[in-house]
Amino acid sequence: MNDIWQYLRSADRPIVMYGTGNGADKIFDVLDSLGIEVKDIFASDGFIRNRTFHGKKVISYSDILKKYGNDMIILLAFGSDLPEVINRFFALASKHELYAPDVPVVGNKLFDGKFYEMHKSNIDAARKLLADDESRAVYDAVIHYRLSGKIEYLAEHITDLDAVMTGLLHPASYLYTLDIGAYTGDTASALISYAPNIKKIIALEPDSKNFTKLSLSTVFSGKVEPHLAAAWNKREILLFSKGGGRAVRKTDGKKTTEVFAAPADSFLDGRVPDFIKIDAEGAEREAIDGCIGSIKTHSPELQIALYHKSADIFELPLKIHEINPAYRLFIRKFPSVPAWDVNLFALI
């Protein structure tokens, strides 16, 4: 199975990178391991600031054009879910040969051709579990994107929050919900607006800065019960990265903080959840194990992030099916480049 990395190894045109940051670091690491050279790095106007990245001076798009014209391959090395930024990506792709190489948010296992062949039986098994054509189309598009790096696959079969809340989930029936990875309350806000009968959102957030914002928010009308904790498969103290933001995750590196972790079911105190959202920055498996009692016994509607690790897109549907085979499984993708915001929905 061919992939973007094999293509880049054989490319006979200069390769330039658009963007810097953590995603660019990961792409650089893969390129270095394959002996692929990045000739130059450019940034959007206003983000150049006379700086260097990986030993190369960051230049402007106009300078890149002067230097290479159309005789170059552009690697997009950062992402966004903002419409104006996504439109910029596609405008650039309409003028140049552009790819957004997929690197996992968590871990270092690439979804490349070798990975695909190694896991093909599980990939096919998960696809067979999906309940509608749209889910299978999203699934196929994400896999095609990951192998090819072509962002046009990410423009296919996208949806929005309203379509999910009114056409897939049943929030009008929700009384109690679990919000795992609550951040500063974006999911809670949506639930309150779509679930008129909701009594309590039990919200788990491991980052202290995010937790403070969640706790102090005045928009929740007492319907959010915040807990400074990580959802896990047992009671434990874990090390998490510092710094706030959405991408706060378990780590064994530097700049860490201790966080209390426990099974999400232990926060319910006898309440039965109608809906569970799990967006645990790569710890989805452990978070699922921590609410396995609720999933088996009560079959709440589920929303689970499928995009943090390369294997999530097939391993997590298979895991949910194993726990509760009665679920019908759906996949939907919200707008983003690269393939973030891909979610599994499980309903009875």
Disulfide bonds with the S-S distance in Angstrom:
none
